[in-house]
Amino acid sequence: MKVDEAAWRKWQQRIVLIQHNLQISVNDQVQFDVFREVVAHNTDWIQSNIGAEFVYLVTRSFASHVFMTIRRQVKARDKGSLVRLLTLVAMQSHQLTYQRYLTFHPLIHTIHEWQRDAFGTLSEDGLVVTRSLVDNDLATIKQLSADAEKIVDNQVAHLETKGIKANATFDQLRNCLNHFAVLTVKYIRFFTGVSHPDGLKAQLPFDPRQIFGHPFTSPADWGARDCGSSKITLPSAAPGSPGTTCRGFRRRCGTWRIQSSPWLDGGL
């Protein structure tokens, strides 16, 4: 494979698509954090109204989404995966010299030479991409996502009747997703020159707590039944921060075992 202008543009398009895919999960994670806090502050009401199953429905749906996001990024055969892109970069690292990099991103003498800093994220000598740096990123992805990949392959995307020997906690899923986001920002800078000093942060044009700040009303055909909307309370903590924990709900979520409840401290 020759790393020419056409190949470089394809790589740029792929990293942008990867960023878009991960951005959705990052946004969803923030909204799920708010839901988790609301659950923690309304535990008694949820239990008294048999609401645990609804909580587990939301939990399973979010967990499935995160599992699939991870799966998309770790499959080396998928052209749009982060692992596939990094594998190609590693294989062709000898072609990726700084001089060739400048043919993709020519210097503009009126502005700072950002190209050297961006290239330096993957080069130890500043002359050519260092393959070991890319290989280290691939090894970290494999280590973080090993259990999650087994689970999603055998329990989410497919059904393995023999069972599997793998567990994944919500902390592991969160750490994996966050590390993917960090790597994506790193390679976005390398391929496009665009810097994200604050990382891949949530981009929500609204306050995800707002929906929980208004009374819920039941459909008209439910009659005059009181759904307890006035008893919903909001956490005072900022979204994503640890709040009051509920340790009363601990069970199997779907067919894979989640080792901690989603609204516990450090959960997804």
Solvent accessible surface area in square Angstrom, and as a share of the most:
residue,aa,sasa,rsa
1,M,118,0.53
2,K,138,0.58
3,V,1,0.00
4,D,59,0.31
5,E,80,0.36
6,A,62,0.48
7,A,12,0.09
8,W,0,0.00
9,R,91,0.33
10,K,119,0.50
11,W,3,0.01
12,Q,26,0.11
13,Q,117,0.52
14,R,44,0.16
15,I,0,0.00
16,V,75,0.43
17,L,116,0.58
18,I,1,0.01
19,Q,33,0.15
20,H,115,0.51
21,N,29,0.15
22,L,0,0.00
23,Q,18,0.08
24,I,73,0.37
25,S,0,0.00
26,V,16,0.09
27,N,26,0.13
28,D,42,0.22
29,Q,16,0.07
30,V,39,0.22
31,Q,67,0.30
32,F,9,0.04
33,D,6,0.03
34,V,2,0.01
35,F,26,0.11
36,R,10,0.04
37,E,2,0.01
38,V,11,0.06
39,V,3,0.02
40,A,7,0.05
41,H,64,0.28
42,N,12,0.06
43,T,25,0.15
44,D,114,0.59
45,W,67,0.24
46,I,26,0.13
47,Q,88,0.39
48,S,80,0.51
49,N,65,0.33
50,I,151,0.76
51,G,18,0.18
52,A,21,0.16
53,E,97,0.44
54,F,122,0.51
55,V,3,0.02
56,Y,9,0.03
57,L,91,0.45
58,V,40,0.23
59,T,1,0.00
60,R,66,0.24
61,S,62,0.40
62,F,16,0.07
63,A,0,0.00
64,S,30,0.20
65,H,55,0.25
66,V,0,0.00
67,F,0,0.00
68,M,54,0.24
69,T,0,0.00
70,I,0,0.00
71,R,56,0.20
72,R,106,0.39
73,Q,4,0.02
74,V,15,0.08
75,K,42,0.18
76,A,52,0.40
77,R,223,0.81
78,D,61,0.32
79,K,135,0.57
80,G,42,0.40
81,S,0,0.00
82,L,0,0.00
83,V,20,0.12
84,R,59,0.22
85,L,0,0.00
86,L,0,0.00
87,T,42,0.24
88,L,24,0.12
89,V,0,0.00
90,A,1,0.01
91,M,97,0.43
92,Q,18,0.08
93,S,9,0.06
94,H,127,0.57
95,Q,34,0.15
96,L,4,0.02
97,T,47,0.27
98,Y,9,0.03
99,Q,131,0.58
100,R,76,0.28
101,Y,4,0.01
102,L,30,0.15
103,T,90,0.52
104,F,11,0.05
105,H,19,0.08
106,P,88,0.55
107,L,68,0.34
108,I,101,0.51
109,H,174,0.78
110,T,126,0.73
111,I,92,0.47
112,H,133,0.59
113,E,59,0.26
114,W,67,0.24
115,Q,4,0.02
116,R,122,0.45
117,D,69,0.36
118,A,1,0.00
119,F,1,0.01
120,G,36,0.34
121,T,37,0.22
122,L,0,0.00
123,S,10,0.06
124,E,127,0.57
125,D,88,0.46
126,G,17,0.17
127,L,123,0.61
128,V,45,0.26
129,V,5,0.03
130,T,25,0.15
131,R,116,0.42
132,S,57,0.37
133,L,46,0.23
134,V,0,0.00
135,D,53,0.28
136,N,87,0.45
137,D,17,0.09
138,L,34,0.17
139,A,60,0.46
140,T,43,0.25
141,I,2,0.01
142,K,155,0.66
143,Q,146,0.65
144,L,66,0.33
145,S,1,0.01
146,A,41,0.32
147,D,50,0.26
148,A,4,0.03
149,E,48,0.21
150,K,102,0.43
151,I,1,0.00
152,V,0,0.00
153,D,32,0.17
154,N,36,0.19
155,Q,28,0.12
156,V,41,0.24
157,A,40,0.31
158,H,111,0.49
159,L,131,0.65
160,E,59,0.27
161,T,126,0.73
162,K,186,0.79
163,G,38,0.37
164,I,52,0.27
165,K,198,0.84
166,A,17,0.13
167,N,67,0.34
168,A,1,0.01
169,T,28,0.16
170,F,0,0.00
171,D,64,0.33
172,Q,82,0.36
173,L,1,0.01
174,R,45,0.16
175,N,83,0.42
176,C,1,0.01
177,L,1,0.00
178,N,61,0.31
179,H,50,0.22
180,F,0,0.00
181,A,8,0.06
182,V,93,0.54
183,L,6,0.03
184,T,0,0.00
185,V,22,0.12
186,K,55,0.23
187,Y,0,0.00
188,I,5,0.03
189,R,78,0.28
190,F,0,0.00
191,F,0,0.00
192,T,35,0.21
193,G,22,0.21
194,V,78,0.45
195,S,64,0.41
196,H,49,0.22
197,P,123,0.78
198,D,104,0.54
199,G,28,0.27
200,L,17,0.08
201,K,126,0.54
202,A,38,0.29
203,Q,116,0.52
204,L,45,0.22
205,P,129,0.81
206,F,100,0.42
207,D,60,0.31
208,P,21,0.13
209,R,77,0.28
210,Q,111,0.49
211,I,114,0.58
212,F,35,0.15
213,G,45,0.43
214,H,113,0.50
215,P,95,0.60
216,F,88,0.37
217,T,125,0.72
218,S,31,0.20
219,P,70,0.44
220,A,103,0.80
221,D,127,0.66
222,W,137,0.48
223,G,49,0.48
224,A,110,0.85
225,R,160,0.58
226,D,113,0.59
227,C,47,0.28
228,G,1,0.01
229,S,22,0.14
230,S,100,0.65
231,K,112,0.47
232,I,44,0.22
233,T,70,0.41
234,L,75,0.37
235,P,9,0.06
236,S,117,0.75
237,A,34,0.26
238,A,62,0.48
239,P,48,0.30
240,G,36,0.34
241,S,34,0.22
242,P,90,0.57
243,G,26,0.25
244,T,82,0.48
245,T,44,0.25
246,C,8,0.05
247,R,156,0.57
248,G,57,0.54
249,F,16,0.07
250,R,140,0.51
251,R,104,0.38
252,R,104,0.38
253,C,5,0.03
254,G,37,0.35
255,T,69,0.40
256,W,21,0.07
257,R,112,0.41
258,I,10,0.05
259,Q,81,0.36
260,S,28,0.18
261,S,7,0.05
262,P,3,0.02
263,W,5,0.02
264,L,11,0.05
265,D,76,0.40
266,G,36,0.35
267,G,2,0.02
268,L,0,0.00
